[in-house]
Amino acid sequence: MGDGGSHELSGAAEVGMTPVRLAASDLANHLVFDADTNFAGRTVRSLTEVVSLLDSLQPARSPVPSR
């Protein structure tokens, strides 16, 4: 999770991580150094979207057998 500065997102992808850009409206005018302009991965617009994203990335759980 990052804003894409200093190529953190493409760097994470290169080592096998799942990068996610945070593009919240209140970050629109903040300073980003060396922006990762070619990043084409997942993007969320708020931190509340992260929960749904994490749920979608988790493998389906098998029901726990009752004893």
CHARMM internal coordinates of N, CA and C (Angstrom, degrees):
IC EDIT
DIST 1 N 1 CA 1.4368
DIST 1 CA 1 C 1.5136
ANGL 1 N 1 CA 1 C 106.93
DIST 1 C 2 N 1.2990
ANGL 1 CA 1 C 2 N 115.67
DIHE 1 N 1 CA 1 C 2 N 123.38
DIST 2 N 2 CA 1.4526
ANGL 1 C 2 N 2 CA 119.12
DIHE 1 CA 1 C 2 N 2 CA 178.00
DIST 2 CA 2 C 1.5102
ANGL 2 N 2 CA 2 C 111.39
DIHE 1 C 2 N 2 CA 2 C -167.27
DIST 2 C 3 N 1.3156
ANGL 2 CA 2 C 3 N 115.80
DIHE 2 N 2 CA 2 C 3 N 175.51
DIST 3 N 3 CA 1.4603
ANGL 2 C 3 N 3 CA 121.00
DIHE 2 CA 2 C 3 N 3 CA -179.35
DIST 3 CA 3 C 1.5177
ANGL 3 N 3 CA 3 C 112.62
DIHE 2 C 3 N 3 CA 3 C -91.19
DIST 3 C 4 N 1.3153
ANGL 3 CA 3 C 4 N 117.48
DIHE 3 N 3 CA 3 C 4 N -4.53
DIST 4 N 4 CA 1.4555
ANGL 3 C 4 N 4 CA 121.37
DIHE 3 CA 3 C 4 N 4 CA 177.87
DIST 4 CA 4 C 1.5094
ANGL 4 N 4 CA 4 C 114.11
DIHE 3 C 4 N 4 CA 4 C 94.57
DIST 4 C 5 N 1.3222
ANGL 4 CA 4 C 5 N 118.06
DIHE 4 N 4 CA 4 C 5 N 4.33
DIST 5 N 5 CA 1.4505
ANGL 4 C 5 N 5 CA 120.36
DIHE 4 CA 4 C 5 N 5 CA 177.15
DIST 5 CA 5 C 1.5164
ANGL 5 N 5 CA 5 C 111.79
DIHE 4 C 5 N 5 CA 5 C -71.98
DIST 5 C 6 N 1.3064
ANGL 5 CA 5 C 6 N 116.78
DIHE 5 N 5 CA 5 C 6 N 148.57
DIST 6 N 6 CA 1.4668
ANGL 5 C 6 N 6 CA 124.13
DIHE 5 CA 5 C 6 N 6 CA 176.19
DIST 6 CA 6 C 1.5281
ANGL 6 N 6 CA 6 C 113.08
DIHE 5 C 6 N 6 CA 6 C 57.90
DIST 6 C 7 N 1.3148
ANGL 6 CA 6 C 7 N 116.35
DIHE 6 N 6 CA 6 C 7 N 26.53
DIST 7 N 7 CA 1.4717
ANGL 6 C 7 N 7 CA 122.56
DIHE 6 CA 6 C 7 N 7 CA 176.79
DIST 7 CA 7 C 1.5224
ANGL 7 N 7 CA 7 C 112.57
DIHE 6 C 7 N 7 CA 7 C 58.14
DIST 7 C 8 N 1.3426
ANGL 7 CA 7 C 8 N 116.72
DIHE 7 N 7 CA 7 C 8 N 31.87
DIST 8 N 8 CA 1.4601
ANGL 7 C 8 N 8 CA 121.04
DIHE 7 CA 7 C 8 N 8 CA 179.46
DIST 8 CA 8 C 1.5204
ANGL 8 N 8 CA 8 C 112.19
DIHE 7 C 8 N 8 CA 8 C -64.24
DIST 8 C 9 N 1.3186
ANGL 8 CA 8 C 9 N 117.48
DIHE 8 N 8 CA 8 C 9 N -32.66
DIST 9 N 9 CA 1.4607
ANGL 8 C 9 N 9 CA 120.80
DIHE 8 CA 8 C 9 N 9 CA -176.82
DIST 9 CA 9 C 1.5282
ANGL 9 N 9 CA 9 C 111.81
DIHE 8 C 9 N 9 CA 9 C -75.39
DIST 9 C 10 N 1.3085
ANGL 9 CA 9 C 10 N 117.43
DIHE 9 N 9 CA 9 C 10 N -48.53
DIST 10 N 10 CA 1.4677
ANGL 9 C 10 N 10 CA 119.33
DIHE 9 CA 9 C 10 N 10 CA 178.30
DIST 10 CA 10 C 1.5198
ANGL 10 N 10 CA 10 C 110.26
DIHE 9 C 10 N 10 CA 10 C -67.87
DIST 10 C 11 N 1.3184
ANGL 10 CA 10 C 11 N 117.69
DIHE 10 N 10 CA 10 C 11 N -32.49
DIST 11 N 11 CA 1.4716
ANGL 10 C 11 N 11 CA 120.94
DIHE 10 CA 10 C 11 N 11 CA 176.37
DIST 11 CA 11 C 1.5119
ANGL 11 N 11 CA 11 C 111.42
DIHE 10 C 11 N 11 CA 11 C -65.05
DIST 11 C 12 N 1.3308
ANGL 11 CA 11 C 12 N 117.11
DIHE 11 N 11 CA 11 C 12 N -41.68
DIST 12 N 12 CA 1.4675
ANGL 11 C 12 N 12 CA 121.18
DIHE 11 CA 11 C 12 N 12 CA 177.68
DIST 12 CA 12 C 1.5239
ANGL 12 N 12 CA 12 C 110.02
DIHE 11 C 12 N 12 CA 12 C -62.31
DIST 12 C 13 N 1.3257
ANGL 12 CA 12 C 13 N 117.14
DIHE 12 N 12 CA 12 C 13 N -43.03
DIST 13 N 13 CA 1.4677
ANGL 12 C 13 N 13 CA 121.08
DIHE 12 CA 12 C 13 N 13 CA 179.41
DIST 13 CA 13 C 1.5280
ANGL 13 N 13 CA 13 C 111.17
DIHE 12 C 13 N 13 CA 13 C -62.36
DIST 13 C 14 N 1.3188
ANGL 13 CA 13 C 14 N 117.02
DIHE 13 N 13 CA 13 C 14 N -38.59
DIST 14 N 14 CA 1.4616
ANGL 13 C 14 N 14 CA 121.37
DIHE 13 CA 13 C 14 N 14 CA -178.86
DIST 14 CA 14 C 1.5270
ANGL 14 N 14 CA 14 C 113.06
DIHE 13 C 14 N 14 CA 14 C -63.50
DIST 14 C 15 N 1.3240
ANGL 14 CA 14 C 15 N 117.57
DIHE 14 N 14 CA 14 C 15 N -25.88
DIST 15 N 15 CA 1.4676
ANGL 14 C 15 N 15 CA 119.96
DIHE 14 CA 14 C 15 N 15 CA 179.81
DIST 15 CA 15 C 1.5285
ANGL 15 N 15 CA 15 C 111.91
DIHE 14 C 15 N 15 CA 15 C -103.30
DIST 15 C 16 N 1.3384
ANGL 15 CA 15 C 16 N 117.30
DIHE 15 N 15 CA 15 C 16 N 14.38
DIST 16 N 16 CA 1.4478
ANGL 15 C 16 N 16 CA 121.38
DIHE 15 CA 15 C 16 N 16 CA 173.33
DIST 16 CA 16 C 1.5117
ANGL 16 N 16 CA 16 C 116.84
DIHE 15 C 16 N 16 CA 16 C 91.51
DIST 16 C 17 N 1.3120
ANGL 16 CA 16 C 17 N 117.72
DIHE 16 N 16 CA 16 C 17 N 7.03
DIST 17 N 17 CA 1.4657
ANGL 16 C 17 N 17 CA 120.87
DIHE 16 CA 16 C 17 N 17 CA 177.71
DIST 17 CA 17 C 1.5314
ANGL 17 N 17 CA 17 C 109.35
DIHE 16 C 17 N 17 CA 17 C -84.26
DIST 17 C 18 N 1.3231
ANGL 17 CA 17 C 18 N 116.61
DIHE 17 N 17 CA 17 C 18 N 166.17
DIST 18 N 18 CA 1.4602
ANGL 17 C 18 N 18 CA 121.63
DIHE 17 CA 17 C 18 N 18 CA 176.67
DIST 18 CA 18 C 1.5265
ANGL 18 N 18 CA 18 C 108.31
DIHE 17 C 18 N 18 CA 18 C -103.26
DIST 18 C 19 N 1.3196
ANGL 18 CA 18 C 19 N 117.17
DIHE 18 N 18 CA 18 C 19 N 96.32
DIST 19 N 19 CA 1.4657
ANGL 18 C 19 N 19 CA 119.82
DIHE 18 CA 18 C 19 N 19 CA -177.44
DIST 19 CA 19 C 1.5270
ANGL 19 N 19 CA 19 C 111.73
DIHE 18 C 19 N 19 CA 19 C -78.19
DIST 19 C 20 N 1.3215
ANGL 19 CA 19 C 20 N 115.83
DIHE 19 N 19 CA 19 C 20 N 148.10
DIST 20 N 20 CA 1.4593
ANGL 19 C 20 N 20 CA 122.61
DIHE 19 CA 19 C 20 N 20 CA 177.50
DIST 20 CA 20 C 1.5198
ANGL 20 N 20 CA 20 C 107.99
DIHE 19 C 20 N 20 CA 20 C -137.90
DIST 20 C 21 N 1.3297
ANGL 20 CA 20 C 21 N 115.48
DIHE 20 N 20 CA 20 C 21 N 127.29
DIST 21 N 21 CA 1.4709
ANGL 20 C 21 N 21 CA 119.92
DIHE 20 CA 20 C 21 N 21 CA 177.91
DIST 21 CA 21 C 1.5200
ANGL 21 N 21 CA 21 C 109.34
DIHE 20 C 21 N 21 CA 21 C -85.79
DIST 21 C 22 N 1.3185
ANGL 21 CA 21 C 22 N 116.58
DIHE 21 N 21 CA 21 C 22 N 132.49
DIST 22 N 22 CA 1.4614
ANGL 21 C 22 N 22 CA 122.17
DIHE 21 CA 21 C 22 N 22 CA 172.09
DIST 22 CA 22 C 1.5229
ANGL 22 N 22 CA 22 C 106.87
DIHE 21 C 22 N 22 CA 22 C -94.35
DIST 22 C 23 N 1.3255
ANGL 22 CA 22 C 23 N 115.79
DIHE 22 N 22 CA 22 C 23 N 112.36
DIST 23 N 23 CA 1.4685
ANGL 22 C 23 N 23 CA 121.50
DIHE 22 CA 22 C 23 N 23 CA -179.27
DIST 23 CA 23 C 1.5209
ANGL 23 N 23 CA 23 C 109.08
DIHE 22 C 23 N 23 CA 23 C -118.76
DIST 23 C 24 N 1.3186
ANGL 23 CA 23 C 24 N 116.55
DIHE 23 N 23 CA 23 C 24 N 57.36
DIST 24 N 24 CA 1.4645
ANGL 23 C 24 N 24 CA 121.89
DIHE 23 CA 23 C 24 N 24 CA -179.24
DIST 24 CA 24 C 1.5266
ANGL 24 N 24 CA 24 C 109.93
DIHE 23 C 24 N 24 CA 24 C -71.32
DIST 24 C 25 N 1.3063
ANGL 24 CA 24 C 25 N 115.89
DIHE 24 N 24 CA 24 C 25 N 148.40
DIST 25 N 25 CA 1.4660
ANGL 24 C 25 N 25 CA 120.10
DIHE 24 CA 24 C 25 N 25 CA -177.64
DIST 25 CA 25 C 1.5285
ANGL 25 N 25 CA 25 C 112.71
DIHE 24 C 25 N 25 CA 25 C -60.58
DIST 25 C 26 N 1.3375
ANGL 25 CA 25 C 26 N 117.34
DIHE 25 N 25 CA 25 C 26 N -31.30
DIST 26 N 26 CA 1.4636
ANGL 25 C 26 N 26 CA 118.63
DIHE 25 CA 25 C 26 N 26 CA 179.51
DIST 26 CA 26 C 1.5264
ANGL 26 N 26 CA 26 C 112.83
DIHE 25 C 26 N 26 CA 26 C -77.46
DIST 26 C 27 N 1.3363
ANGL 26 CA 26 C 27 N 117.26
DIHE 26 N 26 CA 26 C 27 N -2.84
DIST 27 N 27 CA 1.4683
ANGL 26 C 27 N 27 CA 120.98
DIHE 26 CA 26 C 27 N 27 CA 176.04
DIST 27 CA 27 C 1.5306
ANGL 27 N 27 CA 27 C 111.75
DIHE 26 C 27 N 27 CA 27 C -99.82
DIST 27 C 28 N 1.3261
ANGL 27 CA 27 C 28 N 116.73
DIHE 27 N 27 CA 27 C 28 N 0.89
DIST 28 N 28 CA 1.4680
ANGL 27 C 28 N 28 CA 120.95
DIHE 27 CA 27 C 28 N 28 CA -173.69
DIST 28 CA 28 C 1.5272
ANGL 28 N 28 CA 28 C 113.73
DIHE 27 C 28 N 28 CA 28 C -54.44
DIST 28 C 29 N 1.3142
ANGL 28 CA 28 C 29 N 118.14
DIHE 28 N 28 CA 28 C 29 N -37.20
DIST 29 N 29 CA 1.4628
ANGL 28 C 29 N 29 CA 120.19
DIHE 28 CA 28 C 29 N 29 CA -175.70
DIST 29 CA 29 C 1.5238
ANGL 29 N 29 CA 29 C 113.41
DIHE 28 C 29 N 29 CA 29 C -111.92
DIST 29 C 30 N 1.3209
ANGL 29 CA 29 C 30 N 117.47
DIHE 29 N 29 CA 29 C 30 N 16.58
DIST 30 N 30 CA 1.4653
ANGL 29 C 30 N 30 CA 117.97
DIHE 29 CA 29 C 30 N 30 CA 179.80
DIST 30 CA 30 C 1.5223
ANGL 30 N 30 CA 30 C 110.17
DIHE 29 C 30 N 30 CA 30 C -81.34
DIST 30 C 31 N 1.2921
ANGL 30 CA 30 C 31 N 115.71
DIHE 30 N 30 CA 30 C 31 N 158.35
DIST 31 N 31 CA 1.4495
ANGL 30 C 31 N 31 CA 122.96
DIHE 30 CA 30 C 31 N 31 CA -176.43
DIST 31 CA 31 C 1.5240
ANGL 31 N 31 CA 31 C 110.50
DIHE 30 C 31 N 31 CA 31 C -78.68
DIST 31 C 32 N 1.3241
ANGL 31 CA 31 C 32 N 117.06
DIHE 31 N 31 CA 31 C 32 N 125.57
DIST 32 N 32 CA 1.4624
ANGL 31 C 32 N 32 CA 122.84
DIHE 31 CA 31 C 32 N 32 CA 177.20
DIST 32 CA 32 C 1.5173
ANGL 32 N 32 CA 32 C 107.41
DIHE 31 C 32 N 32 CA 32 C -121.34
DIST 32 C 33 N 1.3191
ANGL 32 CA 32 C 33 N 116.62
DIHE 32 N 32 CA 32 C 33 N 125.76
DIST 33 N 33 CA 1.4533
ANGL 32 C 33 N 33 CA 121.00
DIHE 32 CA 32 C 33 N 33 CA 179.19
DIST 33 CA 33 C 1.5273
ANGL 33 N 33 CA 33 C 109.78
DIHE 32 C 33 N 33 CA 33 C -90.85
DIST 33 C 34 N 1.3046
ANGL 33 CA 33 C 34 N 116.89
DIHE 33 N 33 CA 33 C 34 N 131.65
DIST 34 N 34 CA 1.4598
ANGL 33 C 34 N 34 CA 123.32
DIHE 33 CA 33 C 34 N 34 CA 176.21
DIST 34 CA 34 C 1.5335
ANGL 34 N 34 CA 34 C 110.80
DIHE 33 C 34 N 34 CA 34 C 51.20
DIST 34 C 35 N 1.3215
ANGL 34 CA 34 C 35 N 116.23
DIHE 34 N 34 CA 34 C 35 N 60.68
DIST 35 N 35 CA 1.4648
ANGL 34 C 35 N 35 CA 122.39
DIHE 34 CA 34 C 35 N 35 CA -175.17
DIST 35 CA 35 C 1.5205
ANGL 35 N 35 CA 35 C 112.69
DIHE 34 C 35 N 35 CA 35 C -57.20
DIST 35 C 36 N 1.3154
ANGL 35 CA 35 C 36 N 115.44
DIHE 35 N 35 CA 35 C 36 N 142.22
DIST 36 N 36 CA 1.4631
ANGL 35 C 36 N 36 CA 123.56
DIHE 35 CA 35 C 36 N 36 CA 179.60
DIST 36 CA 36 C 1.5312
ANGL 36 N 36 CA 36 C 108.14
DIHE 35 C 36 N 36 CA 36 C -87.55
DIST 36 C 37 N 1.3241
ANGL 36 CA 36 C 37 N 117.13
DIHE 36 N 36 CA 36 C 37 N 73.79
DIST 37 N 37 CA 1.4645
ANGL 36 C 37 N 37 CA 122.41
DIHE 36 CA 36 C 37 N 37 CA -171.08
DIST 37 CA 37 C 1.5269
ANGL 37 N 37 CA 37 C 113.64
DIHE 36 C 37 N 37 CA 37 C -70.93
DIST 37 C 38 N 1.3252
ANGL 37 CA 37 C 38 N 119.14
DIHE 37 N 37 CA 37 C 38 N -18.49
DIST 38 N 38 CA 1.4590
ANGL 37 C 38 N 38 CA 121.42
DIHE 37 CA 37 C 38 N 38 CA -179.19
DIST 38 CA 38 C 1.5247
ANGL 38 N 38 CA 38 C 113.60
DIHE 37 C 38 N 38 CA 38 C -93.03
DIST 38 C 39 N 1.3261
ANGL 38 CA 38 C 39 N 117.86
DIHE 38 N 38 CA 38 C 39 N 1.90
DIST 39 N 39 CA 1.4619
ANGL 38 C 39 N 39 CA 120.75
DIHE 38 CA 38 C 39 N 39 CA -179.49
DIST 39 CA 39 C 1.5248
ANGL 39 N 39 CA 39 C 109.60
DIHE 38 C 39 N 39 CA 39 C -66.09
DIST 39 C 40 N 1.3367
ANGL 39 CA 39 C 40 N 116.69
DIHE 39 N 39 CA 39 C 40 N 128.48
DIST 40 N 40 CA 1.4667
ANGL 39 C 40 N 40 CA 121.30
DIHE 39 CA 39 C 40 N 40 CA -178.48
DIST 40 CA 40 C 1.5261
ANGL 40 N 40 CA 40 C 111.73
DIHE 39 C 40 N 40 CA 40 C -125.39
DIST 40 C 41 N 1.3257
ANGL 40 CA 40 C 41 N 116.84
DIHE 40 N 40 CA 40 C 41 N 22.71
DIST 41 N 41 CA 1.4615
ANGL 40 C 41 N 41 CA 120.77
DIHE 40 CA 40 C 41 N 41 CA -178.09
DIST 41 CA 41 C 1.5149
ANGL 41 N 41 CA 41 C 112.86
DIHE 40 C 41 N 41 CA 41 C -86.85
DIST 41 C 42 N 1.3228
ANGL 41 CA 41 C 42 N 114.53
DIHE 41 N 41 CA 41 C 42 N -159.52
DIST 42 N 42 CA 1.4662
ANGL 41 C 42 N 42 CA 121.18
DIHE 41 CA 41 C 42 N 42 CA -178.52
DIST 42 CA 42 C 1.5209
ANGL 42 N 42 CA 42 C 111.69
DIHE 41 C 42 N 42 CA 42 C -65.22
DIST 42 C 43 N 1.3343
ANGL 42 CA 42 C 43 N 114.87
DIHE 42 N 42 CA 42 C 43 N 145.52
DIST 43 N 43 CA 1.4570
ANGL 42 C 43 N 43 CA 121.56
DIHE 42 CA 42 C 43 N 43 CA 177.63
DIST 43 CA 43 C 1.5211
ANGL 43 N 43 CA 43 C 108.40
DIHE 42 C 43 N 43 CA 43 C -135.61
DIST 43 C 44 N 1.3186
ANGL 43 CA 43 C 44 N 116.61
DIHE 43 N 43 CA 43 C 44 N 137.60
DIST 44 N 44 CA 1.4638
ANGL 43 C 44 N 44 CA 121.53
DIHE 43 CA 43 C 44 N 44 CA 172.41
DIST 44 CA 44 C 1.5227
ANGL 44 N 44 CA 44 C 108.01
DIHE 43 C 44 N 44 CA 44 C -118.02
DIST 44 C 45 N 1.3111
ANGL 44 CA 44 C 45 N 115.79
DIHE 44 N 44 CA 44 C 45 N 150.89
DIST 45 N 45 CA 1.4665
ANGL 44 C 45 N 45 CA 121.70
DIHE 44 CA 44 C 45 N 45 CA -178.58
DIST 45 CA 45 C 1.5153
ANGL 45 N 45 CA 45 C 112.96
DIHE 44 C 45 N 45 CA 45 C -97.31
DIST 45 C 46 N 1.3488
ANGL 45 CA 45 C 46 N 116.58
DIHE 45 N 45 CA 45 C 46 N -11.73
DIST 46 N 46 CA 1.4646
ANGL 45 C 46 N 46 CA 120.26
DIHE 45 CA 45 C 46 N 46 CA 177.66
DIST 46 CA 46 C 1.5241
ANGL 46 N 46 CA 46 C 108.36
DIHE 45 C 46 N 46 CA 46 C -156.68
DIST 46 C 47 N 1.3151
ANGL 46 CA 46 C 47 N 115.91
DIHE 46 N 46 CA 46 C 47 N 160.65
DIST 47 N 47 CA 1.4602
ANGL 46 C 47 N 47 CA 119.86
DIHE 46 CA 46 C 47 N 47 CA 179.44
DIST 47 CA 47 C 1.5227
ANGL 47 N 47 CA 47 C 111.47
DIHE 46 C 47 N 47 CA 47 C -66.65
DIST 47 C 48 N 1.3304
ANGL 47 CA 47 C 48 N 117.90
DIHE 47 N 47 CA 47 C 48 N -25.15
DIST 48 N 48 CA 1.4620
ANGL 47 C 48 N 48 CA 119.23
DIHE 47 CA 47 C 48 N 48 CA 178.51
DIST 48 CA 48 C 1.5261
ANGL 48 N 48 CA 48 C 111.90
DIHE 47 C 48 N 48 CA 48 C -66.11
DIST 48 C 49 N 1.3189
ANGL 48 CA 48 C 49 N 118.57
DIHE 48 N 48 CA 48 C 49 N -23.54
DIST 49 N 49 CA 1.4631
ANGL 48 C 49 N 49 CA 121.99
DIHE 48 CA 48 C 49 N 49 CA 177.13
DIST 49 CA 49 C 1.5269
ANGL 49 N 49 CA 49 C 112.31
DIHE 48 C 49 N 49 CA 49 C -72.21
DIST 49 C 50 N 1.3118
ANGL 49 CA 49 C 50 N 116.87
DIHE 49 N 49 CA 49 C 50 N -17.21
DIST 50 N 50 CA 1.4666
ANGL 49 C 50 N 50 CA 120.77
DIHE 49 CA 49 C 50 N 50 CA -176.79
DIST 50 CA 50 C 1.5310
ANGL 50 N 50 CA 50 C 111.29
DIHE 49 C 50 N 50 CA 50 C -64.23
DIST 50 C 51 N 1.3239
ANGL 50 CA 50 C 51 N 117.76
DIHE 50 N 50 CA 50 C 51 N -37.80
DIST 51 N 51 CA 1.4682
ANGL 50 C 51 N 51 CA 120.85
DIHE 50 CA 50 C 51 N 51 CA -179.09
DIST 51 CA 51 C 1.5269
ANGL 51 N 51 CA 51 C 109.84
DIHE 50 C 51 N 51 CA 51 C -59.74
DIST 51 C 52 N 1.3157
ANGL 51 CA 51 C 52 N 117.37
DIHE 51 N 51 CA 51 C 52 N -48.69
DIST 52 N 52 CA 1.4667
ANGL 51 C 52 N 52 CA 120.84
DIHE 51 CA 51 C 52 N 52 CA 179.26
DIST 52 CA 52 C 1.5166
ANGL 52 N 52 CA 52 C 111.16
DIHE 51 C 52 N 52 CA 52 C -62.87
DIST 52 C 53 N 1.3146
ANGL 52 CA 52 C 53 N 116.14
DIHE 52 N 52 CA 52 C 53 N -39.41
DIST 53 N 53 CA 1.4576
ANGL 52 C 53 N 53 CA 119.78
DIHE 52 CA 52 C 53 N 53 CA 178.89
DIST 53 CA 53 C 1.5209
ANGL 53 N 53 CA 53 C 110.88
DIHE 52 C 53 N 53 CA 53 C -63.66
DIST 53 C 54 N 1.3087
ANGL 53 CA 53 C 54 N 117.56
DIHE 53 N 53 CA 53 C 54 N -44.49
DIST 54 N 54 CA 1.4622
ANGL 53 C 54 N 54 CA 120.73
DIHE 53 CA 53 C 54 N 54 CA 178.79
DIST 54 CA 54 C 1.5279
ANGL 54 N 54 CA 54 C 111.10
DIHE 53 C 54 N 54 CA 54 C -63.32
DIST 54 C 55 N 1.3166
ANGL 54 CA 54 C 55 N 116.76
DIHE 54 N 54 CA 54 C 55 N -40.59
DIST 55 N 55 CA 1.4628
ANGL 54 C 55 N 55 CA 120.02
DIHE 54 CA 54 C 55 N 55 CA 177.10
DIST 55 CA 55 C 1.5256
ANGL 55 N 55 CA 55 C 111.23
DIHE 54 C 55 N 55 CA 55 C -60.52
DIST 55 C 56 N 1.3173
ANGL 55 CA 55 C 56 N 117.05
DIHE 55 N 55 CA 55 C 56 N -38.97
DIST 56 N 56 CA 1.4641
ANGL 55 C 56 N 56 CA 120.47
DIHE 55 CA 55 C 56 N 56 CA -178.49
DIST 56 CA 56 C 1.5235
ANGL 56 N 56 CA 56 C 112.16
DIHE 55 C 56 N 56 CA 56 C -72.02
DIST 56 C 57 N 1.3160
ANGL 56 CA 56 C 57 N 117.39
DIHE 56 N 56 CA 56 C 57 N -22.95
DIST 57 N 57 CA 1.4674
ANGL 56 C 57 N 57 CA 120.85
DIHE 56 CA 56 C 57 N 57 CA -179.21
DIST 57 CA 57 C 1.5210
ANGL 57 N 57 CA 57 C 112.77
DIHE 56 C 57 N 57 CA 57 C -88.23
DIST 57 C 58 N 1.3244
ANGL 57 CA 57 C 58 N 117.96
DIHE 57 N 57 CA 57 C 58 N -15.50
DIST 58 N 58 CA 1.4597
ANGL 57 C 58 N 58 CA 121.44
DIHE 57 CA 57 C 58 N 58 CA -178.16
DIST 58 CA 58 C 1.5192
ANGL 58 N 58 CA 58 C 109.97
DIHE 57 C 58 N 58 CA 58 C -78.39
DIST 58 C 59 N 1.3243
ANGL 58 CA 58 C 59 N 117.17
DIHE 58 N 58 CA 58 C 59 N 140.36
DIST 59 N 59 CA 1.4753
ANGL 58 C 59 N 59 CA 118.97
DIHE 58 CA 58 C 59 N 59 CA 175.46
DIST 59 CA 59 C 1.5344
ANGL 59 N 59 CA 59 C 109.13
DIHE 58 C 59 N 59 CA 59 C -66.34
DIST 59 C 60 N 1.3126
ANGL 59 CA 59 C 60 N 115.47
DIHE 59 N 59 CA 59 C 60 N 150.35
DIST 60 N 60 CA 1.4680
ANGL 59 C 60 N 60 CA 119.92
DIHE 59 CA 59 C 60 N 60 CA 178.97
DIST 60 CA 60 C 1.5170
ANGL 60 N 60 CA 60 C 109.36
DIHE 59 C 60 N 60 CA 60 C -61.49
DIST 60 C 61 N 1.3172
ANGL 60 CA 60 C 61 N 115.35
DIHE 60 N 60 CA 60 C 61 N 136.03
DIST 61 N 61 CA 1.4551
ANGL 60 C 61 N 61 CA 120.71
DIHE 60 CA 60 C 61 N 61 CA -179.23
DIST 61 CA 61 C 1.5147
ANGL 61 N 61 CA 61 C 109.81
DIHE 60 C 61 N 61 CA 61 C -89.71
DIST 61 C 62 N 1.3121
ANGL 61 CA 61 C 62 N 115.38
DIHE 61 N 61 CA 61 C 62 N 139.48
DIST 62 N 62 CA 1.4638
ANGL 61 C 62 N 62 CA 120.50
DIHE 61 CA 61 C 62 N 62 CA 173.93
DIST 62 CA 62 C 1.5085
ANGL 62 N 62 CA 62 C 108.52
DIHE 61 C 62 N 62 CA 62 C -78.82
DIST 62 C 63 N 1.3300
ANGL 62 CA 62 C 63 N 117.30
DIHE 62 N 62 CA 62 C 63 N 144.74
DIST 63 N 63 CA 1.4583
ANGL 62 C 63 N 63 CA 118.94
DIHE 62 CA 62 C 63 N 63 CA 176.61
DIST 63 CA 63 C 1.5150
ANGL 63 N 63 CA 63 C 110.27
DIHE 62 C 63 N 63 CA 63 C -61.96
DIST 63 C 64 N 1.3061
ANGL 63 CA 63 C 64 N 115.90
DIHE 63 N 63 CA 63 C 64 N 145.03
DIST 64 N 64 CA 1.4652
ANGL 63 C 64 N 64 CA 121.00
DIHE 63 CA 63 C 64 N 64 CA 179.18
DIST 64 CA 64 C 1.5371
ANGL 64 N 64 CA 64 C 107.47
DIHE 63 C 64 N 64 CA 64 C -78.02
DIST 64 C 65 N 1.3296
ANGL 64 CA 64 C 65 N 116.81
DIHE 64 N 64 CA 64 C 65 N 124.04
DIST 65 N 65 CA 1.4578
ANGL 64 C 65 N 65 CA 118.25
DIHE 64 CA 64 C 65 N 65 CA 179.95
DIST 65 CA 65 C 1.5292
ANGL 65 N 65 CA 65 C 111.25
DIHE 64 C 65 N 65 CA 65 C -65.47
DIST 65 C 66 N 1.3157
ANGL 65 CA 65 C 66 N 115.93
DIHE 65 N 65 CA 65 C 66 N 139.62
DIST 66 N 66 CA 1.4572
ANGL 65 C 66 N 66 CA 119.40
DIHE 65 CA 65 C 66 N 66 CA 178.43
DIST 66 CA 66 C 1.5129
ANGL 66 N 66 CA 66 C 109.11
DIHE 65 C 66 N 66 CA 66 C -81.30
DIST 66 C 67 N 1.3171
ANGL 66 CA 66 C 67 N 115.69
DIHE 66 N 66 CA 66 C 67 N 152.58
DIST 67 N 67 CA 1.4796
ANGL 66 C 67 N 67 CA 120.10
DIHE 66 CA 66 C 67 N 67 CA -177.92
DIST 67 CA 67 C 1.4765
ANGL 67 N 67 CA 67 C 111.39
DIHE 66 C 67 N 67 CA 67 C -97.48
END
COOR INIT
IC SEED 1 N 1 CA 1 C
IC BUILD
